[in-house]
Amino acid sequence: MSVRDVSTPGSADRANGGAPAGPGTERLSLGVAARLARYLQVLTKAKKEGKETISSQELSAFTQVNSTQIRRDLSGFGKFGKRGVGYNVDGLVSQIRKILRTAGQHNIALFGAGHLGRAIASSDVFADHGFRVVAIFDADPRKVGQKVGALAVRDARDLAQVVEDEDIVVGVLAVPSAAAQGLADELVDAGVKIIFNYSEALLRVPPEVTVHTSSPAVDLLYALYFYLT
């Protein structure tokens, strides 16, 4: 077992600029994948607002990625934009999802029915990108059975069966740091390969499992550095 974590998109972008992997390449570089995910976030929001086209300059303004880099990233996968017109938002959303292999529906198990867990469950942040929270768990017996939106909070002891029944591919941990490693172990034992961690715990998982830790403090430190320099 090893401590394993995928950097936040911003830090991955800074650490590894990387060239696009190209249509026939098996795996994207970390930097390219991180930037494509950022483009997709902006494009998805633009699509919801009814925007039909977007320029590389507009993408640059919202992602803080140089417009030349954006055009280079996208041109590595084909011709998506037209000079003077920009990119078709709907088409580019579909293409980036294919490149990132996120087309279709992916099911999530959420751990923690507290304030953070409930906020995550009620947000469109995952649904907008094809992820659906299908199960919510909590270790507190007082919360089991309570409704969070359309879902009833489940007992964490039912995890293995629910992962199999609901075809869950991602586990999201919105729990205190002290509880995170134990839940990560249970997710790994149940066959889940992707864990999104909102706690400060440094999770130890097998090499084939990917952990992404979301840390507002780390992002603030990065922003503060560039503000001060």
C-alpha positions in Angstrom: 0.0 0.0 0.0 1.2 3.5 -0.7 0.1 7.1 -0.2 -1.4 7.9 -3.6 -3.0 11.1 -4.7 -3.7 12.9 -8.0 -2.8 16.6 -7.9 -5.5 19.2 -8.3 -6.0 20.3 -11.9 -4.2 23.6 -11.3 -1.1 22.0 -9.9 -1.1 19.3 -12.5 -1.1 21.9 -15.2 1.8 23.7 -13.6 3.8 20.6 -13.0 3.4 19.0 -16.4 2.7 21.1 -19.4 2.8 18.1 -21.6 1.9 17.9 -25.3 -1.5 16.4 -26.3 -1.4 12.7 -26.4 -3.1 12.6 -29.8 -6.0 10.5 -31.0 -4.2 7.2 -31.2 -2.3 7.5 -27.8 -3.5 5.4 -24.9 -3.1 7.9 -22.1 -3.0 11.7 -21.8 -0.3 13.4 -19.9 -1.4 14.7 -16.5 -1.1 18.3 -17.6 -3.2 17.9 -20.7 -5.9 15.9 -18.9 -6.0 18.6 -16.2 -6.4 21.4 -18.7 -9.0 19.6 -20.7 -11.0 19.1 -17.5 -10.8 22.8 -16.9 -12.0 23.6 -20.4 -14.9 21.2 -20.0 -15.9 22.9 -16.8 -16.2 26.3 -18.5 -17.8 24.8 -21.6 -20.4 23.0 -19.6 -21.3 26.2 -17.8 -21.5 28.0 -21.2 -23.7 25.3 -22.6 -26.1 25.6 -19.6 -26.3 29.4 -20.3 -27.3 28.8 -23.9 -24.0 29.9 -25.4 -23.4 28.4 -28.9 -19.8 29.3 -29.6 -16.8 30.3 -27.5 -13.3 31.6 -28.5 -10.0 30.4 -27.1 -9.6 33.9 -25.6 -12.8 33.4 -23.6 -11.7 30.0 -22.5 -8.4 31.6 -21.5 -10.1 34.2 -19.4 -12.0 31.7 -17.3 -9.3 29.0 -17.1 -6.1 31.1 -16.8 -4.5 29.0 -19.5 -2.9 30.9 -22.4 -5.1 30.9 -25.5 -2.2 29.6 -27.6 -1.9 26.6 -25.3 -5.6 26.0 -25.5 -5.5 26.0 -29.3 -2.5 23.7 -29.2 -4.2 21.3 -26.8 -7.4 21.1 -28.9 -5.6 20.9 -32.3 -3.9 17.7 -31.1 -7.2 15.9 -31.3 -8.6 17.3 -34.6 -10.1 20.4 -36.0 -12.8 21.8 -33.6 -12.8 25.5 -34.2 -13.1 28.0 -37.0 -11.0 31.2 -37.3 -13.1 34.2 -36.5 -16.0 32.1 -35.2 -14.5 30.0 -32.3 -15.5 26.6 -31.1 -19.0 25.1 -31.1 -19.8 24.7 -27.4 -22.0 21.6 -27.7 -19.7 19.8 -30.1 -16.6 20.6 -28.0 -18.2 19.4 -24.8 -19.0 16.0 -26.5 -15.5 15.7 -28.0 -13.7 16.5 -24.7 -15.8 14.0 -22.8 -14.9 11.4 -25.4 -11.2 12.3 -25.1 -11.4 12.1 -21.3 -13.4 8.9 -21.5 -16.2 10.4 -19.4 -19.1 10.1 -22.0 -22.1 8.2 -20.5 -23.3 7.9 -16.9 -21.0 7.0 -13.9 -22.4 6.2 -10.5 -21.1 7.7 -7.2 -21.3 6.6 -3.6 -21.2 9.5 -1.2 -20.0 9.1 2.4 -21.1 11.7 5.0 -24.6 13.0 5.3 -23.5 16.1 7.2 -23.5 19.7 5.9 -20.8 19.1 3.3 -22.3 15.8 2.1 -25.8 17.2 1.7 -24.4 20.2 -0.2 -22.6 17.9 -2.6 -25.6 15.7 -3.0 -27.8 18.6 -3.9 -25.3 20.3 -6.2 -25.1 19.9 -10.0 -21.3 19.8 -9.8 -21.2 16.1 -10.6 -24.4 15.7 -12.6 -23.3 18.3 -15.1 -20.4 16.0 -16.1 -22.2 12.6 -16.2 -21.7 11.6 -12.6 -24.8 10.6 -10.5 -24.9 10.2 -6.8 -26.9 7.0 -6.3 -26.1 6.2 -2.7 -25.4 8.2 0.5 -23.9 6.5 3.5 -23.3 7.6 7.1 -22.0 5.9 10.2 -24.3 7.8 12.5 -27.4 5.6 13.1 -29.5 8.8 13.7 -28.9 9.8 10.1 -29.6 6.4 8.5 -33.0 6.5 6.8 -33.1 10.3 6.6 -33.8 11.7 3.1 -31.3 13.7 1.2 -33.1 14.8 -1.9 -34.6 11.6 -3.4 -32.1 9.3 -1.6 -32.4 7.8 1.8 -29.1 7.7 3.9 -27.8 4.1 4.1 -25.8 2.3 6.8 -22.1 2.2 5.8 -22.2 -1.6 6.6 -24.2 -2.1 3.4 -21.4 -0.6 1.2 -20.1 -3.8 -0.5 -23.6 -4.9 -1.7 -24.6 -1.4 -2.8 -21.4 -1.0 -4.8 -22.2 -4.2 -6.7 -25.9 -3.5 -7.1 -25.5 0.1 -8.2 -22.4 -0.4 -10.3 -20.6 2.3 -8.4 -17.2 3.5 -9.9 -16.4 6.5 -7.6 -16.5 6.9 -3.9 -16.7 10.5 -2.5 -15.6 11.0 1.1 -17.1 14.0 2.9 -16.2 12.8 6.3 -13.8 13.7 9.2 -10.1 12.9 8.5 -10.2 10.2 11.2 -12.8 8.2 9.4 -11.4 8.6 5.9 -8.8 5.8 5.8 -11.2 3.2 7.1 -13.8 4.1 4.5 -11.2 4.2 1.8 -10.2 0.6 2.8 -13.8 -0.5 2.5 -14.2 1.1 -0.9 -11.0 -0.6 -2.2 -12.2 -4.0 -0.8 -15.5 -3.4 -2.6 -13.7 -2.9 -5.9 -14.0 0.9 -6.3 -11.0 2.3 -8.2 -11.5 6.1 -7.8 -11.8 8.0 -4.5 -12.5 11.7 -4.2 -11.4 12.8 -0.8 -12.7 16.0 0.8 -10.9 15.3 4.1 -7.3 16.3 5.0 -6.3 12.7 5.4 -3.4 11.3 3.3 -5.0 8.0 2.1 -3.0 4.8 1.6 -4.4 2.8 -1.2 -3.1 0.2 -3.7 -1.4 1.5 -6.9 -4.4 0.7 -9.1 -6.6 3.0 -7.1 -6.7 6.7 -7.8 -7.3 9.2 -5.0 -8.0 12.9 -5.7 -7.9 15.1 -2.6 -9.7 18.4 -2.8 -8.0 21.0 -0.5 -9.2 24.6 -0.5 -6.2 25.5 1.6 -3.7 24.3 -1.0 -5.5 26.2 -3.8 -5.5 29.3 -1.6 -1.8 29.0 -0.9 -1.2 28.8 -4.7 -3.4 31.9 -5.3 -1.7 33.8 -2.5 1.8 33.0 -3.9 0.9 34.6 -7.2 -0.8 37.5 -5.5 2.2 38.3 -3.4 4.7 37.8 -6.2 
